[in-house]
C-alpha cells in the first residue's frame, strides 16, 4: 500500500507524520518531507521503509487536525525550510483526453484536420501529444505545453485561501495531481511522490489571447493535504466541487493518470528535467500534470468566499481552499533607478 505523509504546524514548530487511518503517527528524527527525502538519498534508503522505522512519535487524531480542533494544523505536504525560493512550481497543459480515450482522441484529431476551419495552435499541440506524447520505452516523445507558476511562496496548504489579485480578470480552480521531486547533490532528479492539487489560474485573461497563458499562471496554488509515496499513476478517478454559501454550486467527475492522458509520465518528466536549470542540487519541484475539467468552461465565475474542493481516489482527504478576492485598488508599480 502507498505511504501517505502530511506536514503539520502549531505556529512555532513543524512535524512530519504518517497517515494511519484516523490517526497521524509523527516522525522521529525528521520534521519535514524535505529532510526525510534528503536523508533517503544520502543513505540510499526507501522513503516507505524509512517512514516505517521512524513513525514512532506522538500519535494525533487526524480528524481533530483536519477539522481544526487541534493545536496542530495541516500545511502543504512539501516545502523547503528557510528557503522557499528553492521550490519551483510548474505545470503541463493540453495533456488530458477528457472523457475520451486515446483512440477517440485520435479520431477527434483526424476529424479536426478534415474541417475547413483553421486549426488553433492549442489544438495543433494537442494533436502532437496524441500522436507523439507516449513514446516507446527509452525514446523521447514530443514536448508538451509547459508553464511556470512561481516558487514556494505561491504554494498554499489545505484550507488556505487562493487569491484573485487586484490586477487579475478572474480566478478558477484546476483540479489536478502533481508530482513532487527533489534534486540530489549530483543534479539527479528523484520523484518523492504525488499529491492532489489545485492549480489555480486566471482563465479569463488567458481566453483573451493564448499568448496570455504565461501571465495567467502566475497565481497562488495549493497542494495536499497528503503526499502519497508509491502510488501508481495510471487511472485515477476524482471529483471537483465548488461551494457557495455552503451549497454546491458546481461539481464534476474527473479523471487523471496516464490512461486519461495523451502524454506519458516519463515523457512529461523528461521534458521538464532535460533543462540543466531544473536540476539544481537541493531544489524541490512541484509539477502539475494538467486538468480534466474546469468550472470556467461551463460558465462559472468564482467569487470571494467560494470554496473549491479537489479529491482523487487513493490520494487521501479532500483538498479545500477558499477564494480570496483582493479588493485593493490596482496601482502602478514604479521602479526606482540606482543610477
C-alpha positions in Angstrom: 0.0 0.0 0.0 1.3 3.5 -0.7 2.5 5.6 2.2 0.7 8.9 3.0 2.5 11.7 4.6 1.3 15.1 6.0 3.1 18.1 7.4 1.6 19.9 10.3 2.5 23.0 12.3 1.5 24.6 15.6 2.8 28.0 14.6 6.3 27.6 16.1 7.2 24.0 15.1 6.6 21.8 12.1 6.2 18.0 12.2 6.1 15.3 9.6 3.6 12.5 10.2 2.4 9.2 8.5 -1.3 8.8 8.0 -2.6 5.6 9.6 -6.3 5.5 9.1 -7.8 8.1 11.5 -4.5 8.8 13.2 -1.3 10.6 12.4 1.9 9.0 13.6 4.5 11.7 14.0 8.0 11.0 12.7 11.1 10.9 15.0 14.3 12.5 13.5 12.5 14.3 10.6 10.4 17.4 10.9 9.8 17.9 7.2 9.4 15.9 4.0 12.5 17.7 2.7 14.6 16.4 5.5 13.3 12.9 5.0 13.9 12.9 1.2 17.5 14.2 1.6 18.2 11.5 4.2 16.9 8.8 2.0 19.1 10.0 -0.9 22.2 10.1 1.3 21.5 6.7 2.8 20.3 5.1 -0.4 17.1 4.1 1.5 13.5 4.0 0.5 11.0 6.5 1.9 8.5 3.9 2.7 10.9 1.8 4.7 12.4 4.8 6.5 8.9 6.0 7.4 8.0 2.7 9.0 11.2 2.8 11.0 10.8 6.3 12.3 7.0 6.8 12.7 7.2 6.2 16.4 6.5 9.7 17.8 3.3 11.2 19.2 0.0 9.9 17.8 -2.6 12.5 16.9 -6.2 12.4 15.8 -6.3 13.1 12.1 -10.0 14.1 12.4 -9.1 16.8 15.0 -6.2 18.2 12.9 -8.2 18.1 9.7 -11.3 19.7 11.3 -9.4 22.4 13.1 -9.9 21.1 16.7 -6.2 20.5 17.4 -3.4 23.0 18.1 -1.7 21.4 15.1 -2.9 22.4 11.6 -2.2 21.0 8.2 0.3 22.8 6.0 1.3 21.8 2.5 3.0 18.4 2.3 6.3 19.7 0.9 8.3 22.9 1.5 12.0 23.9 1.6 12.6 25.1 5.2 14.0 28.6 5.3 14.4 28.8 1.5 11.0 28.7 -0.3 12.6 30.1 -3.4 14.4 26.8 -3.9 11.0 25.2 -4.7 9.9 25.6 -8.3 6.2 25.3 -9.2 5.4 24.4 -12.8 2.9 22.6 -14.9 2.0 20.9 -18.2 -1.1 21.7 -20.2 -3.0 20.1 -23.1 -2.3 16.6 -21.6 -5.8 15.2 -20.8 -8.2 13.5 -23.2 -11.2 14.4 -21.1 -13.8 11.6 -21.2 -12.4 10.2 -24.5 -9.7 7.5 -24.6 -6.7 7.7 -26.9 -8.4 6.2 -29.9 -11.3 8.5 -29.7 -8.9 11.4 -29.3 -7.1 10.2 -32.5 -10.4 10.3 -34.3 -11.1 13.8 -33.0 -7.8 15.0 -34.2 -8.3 13.5 -37.6 -11.8 14.9 -37.8 -10.4 18.4 -36.9 -7.8 18.1 -39.7 -10.6 17.5 -42.3 -12.7 20.5 -41.5 -12.3 23.8 -43.3 -12.0 25.7 -40.1 -8.4 26.7 -39.1 -6.7 24.6 -36.5 -5.6 26.6 -33.5 -2.1 26.4 -32.1 -3.6 24.8 -28.9 -5.4 22.1 -30.9 -2.3 21.5 -33.0 -0.2 21.0 -29.9 -2.8 18.6 -28.5 -2.7 16.6 -31.7 1.1 16.3 -31.5 0.6 14.9 -27.9 -1.9 12.4 -29.2 0.4 11.3 -31.9 3.8 11.5 -30.2 3.3 12.0 -26.5 3.6 8.3 -25.5 6.9 7.1 -27.0 8.3 3.6 -26.6 10.5 2.8 -23.6 13.7 4.7 -23.9 12.5 7.0 -26.7 11.8 10.7 -26.4 8.4 12.0 -27.5 7.1 15.4 -28.4 7.4 18.2 -25.8 4.1 19.1 -24.0 3.0 22.6 -23.3 4.9 23.8 -20.2 4.4 26.7 -17.9 6.0 28.3 -14.8 3.8 29.1 -11.8 6.2 30.5 -9.3 8.2 29.3 -6.3 7.4 28.0 -2.8 6.0 31.4 -1.7 3.0 30.9 -4.1 2.2 27.4 -2.8 -0.6 27.2 -0.3 -1.6 24.5 2.1 -5.1 22.9 2.7 -7.8 25.3 3.8 -5.7 28.4 2.9 -7.1 31.0 0.5 -6.2 31.2 -3.1 -6.0 34.8 -4.2 -7.5 36.6 -7.1 -5.1 39.6 -7.3 -6.4 43.1 -7.9 -4.9 43.1 -11.4 -6.5 39.8 -12.4 -9.5 39.3 -14.5 -10.7 36.0 -13.0 -9.6 33.1 -10.9 -10.7 29.5 -11.2 -9.9 26.0 -9.9 -7.9 23.4 -11.8 -8.2 20.1 -10.1 -5.0 18.1 -10.8 -2.5 15.7 -9.5 1.1 17.0 -9.1 4.4 15.2 -9.0 6.8 16.2 -6.2 10.5 15.9 -6.9 13.9 16.6 -5.3 17.3 17.0 -6.9 20.3 15.3 -5.3 23.8 16.7 -4.9 24.8 15.4 -8.3 21.9 17.0 -10.1 19.8 13.9 -10.5 16.0 14.2 -10.0 14.1 11.8 -7.7 10.3 11.6 -7.5 9.2 11.7 -3.9 5.5 11.1 -4.7 2.3 12.6 -5.8 -0.3 14.9 -4.3 -3.7 16.2 -5.3 -3.7 19.9 -6.1 -5.5 23.0 -7.2 -3.5 24.7 -10.0 -5.5 28.0 -9.7 -5.4 30.2 -12.8 -6.8 33.3 -14.5 -8.8 31.7 -17.3 -10.5 34.9 -18.4 -7.1 36.6 -19.0 -5.9 33.5 -20.9 -9.1 33.4 -23.0 -8.4 36.8 -24.4 -5.3 35.6 -26.2 -3.5 32.3 -25.8 -0.2 34.3 -25.5 -1.5 35.4 -22.1 -1.1 31.8 -20.8 2.2 32.6 -19.1 0.9 35.5 -17.2 -2.4 33.7 -16.3 -0.5 31.0 -14.5 1.3 33.4 -12.1 -1.1 32.8 -9.3 -1.2 31.1 -5.9 -2.0 27.4 -5.9 -2.4 24.6 -3.4 -1.3 21.0 -2.7 -2.3 18.3 -0.3 -3.2 17.5 2.3 -1.3 14.2 1.7 1.8 13.4 -0.2 1.4 9.8 -1.5 4.6 7.8 -1.9 4.5 4.7 -4.1 1.1 5.3 -5.8 0.5 4.2 -9.4 -0.2 6.9 -11.9 -2.4 5.1 -14.3 -6.2 5.6 -14.0 -7.2 7.9 -11.1 -10.8 9.0 -10.8 -11.7 12.0 -8.8 -14.3 14.8 -8.1 -14.1 18.5 -8.1 -16.7 20.7 -6.4 -17.3 24.4 -5.9 -19.3 25.6 -2.9 -21.1 28.9 -2.4 -22.6 29.8 0.9 -22.3 26.1 1.9 -24.2 24.7 -1.1 -22.8 23.0 -4.1 -22.6 25.5 -7.0 -20.9 23.1 -9.4 -19.4 19.7 -9.4 -17.8 17.3 -11.9 -16.5 13.7 -12.1 -12.9 13.9 -13.4 -10.0 11.5 -14.1 -6.3 11.8 -14.4 -3.4 9.4 -14.8 -1.7 8.0 -17.9 -4.8 6.2 -19.2 -6.6 9.5 -19.4 -3.7 11.5 -20.9 -2.0 11.8 -24.3 1.4 12.2 -22.7 3.1 9.6 -20.6 4.5 10.4 -17.2 8.0 9.6 -18.4 7.7 11.9 -21.3 6.5 14.8 -19.2 9.2 14.2 -16.6 11.9 14.0 -19.3 10.9 17.3 -20.9 10.9 19.1 -17.5 14.2 17.8 -16.2 16.1 17.9 -19.5 16.9 21.6 -18.7 20.0 22.0 -16.6 18.4 24.8 -14.7 15.8 22.3 -13.4 18.5 20.1 -11.9 20.0 22.3 -9.3 21.2 20.3 -6.2 18.9 20.5 -3.2 16.0 22.1 -5.1 12.4 20.8 -5.0 9.9 20.8 -7.9 6.1 20.6 -7.8 4.8 19.9 -11.3 1.1 19.9 -12.1 0.1 17.3 -14.8 -3.0 19.0 -16.2 -6.7 19.3 -15.6 -9.6 17.2 -17.0 -12.4 19.8 -16.4 -12.8 23.4 -15.4 -15.9 25.2 -13.9 -14.9 28.2 -16.1 -15.6 26.1 -19.1 -19.2 25.8 -18.0 -19.7 29.5 -17.4 -19.0 29.5 -13.6 -17.4 32.7 -12.2 -15.9 32.2 -8.8 -16.3 34.9 -6.2 -14.9 35.9 -2.8 -15.6 33.2 -0.2 -16.4 30.4 -2.6 -14.8 27.1 -1.6 -13.1 24.7 -4.0 -12.7 21.0 -3.2 -10.5 18.5 -5.0 -10.4 14.8 -4.3 -8.8 11.9 -6.2 -9.4 8.3 -5.2 -6.4 6.9 -3.2 -4.9 10.3 -2.5 -6.3 10.9 0.9 -8.7 13.5 2.3 -10.1 16.3 0.1 -8.1 19.4 -0.6 -10.2 22.5 0.2 -9.3 26.1 -0.4 -11.4 29.3 -0.4 -11.3 32.1 -3.0 -10.0 35.4 -1.8 -10.5 38.5 -3.9 -8.1 41.3 -3.4 -10.3 44.4 -3.0 -7.4 46.9 -3.1 -7.1 49.3 -5.9 -4.7 48.2 -8.7 -1.9 50.8 -8.6 1.0 51.1 -10.9 4.3 49.7 -9.6 7.1 52.2 -10.1 10.7 51.2 -10.4 13.4 53.4 -8.9 16.7 53.9 -10.7 20.0 53.2 -8.9 21.9 55.3 -11.4 
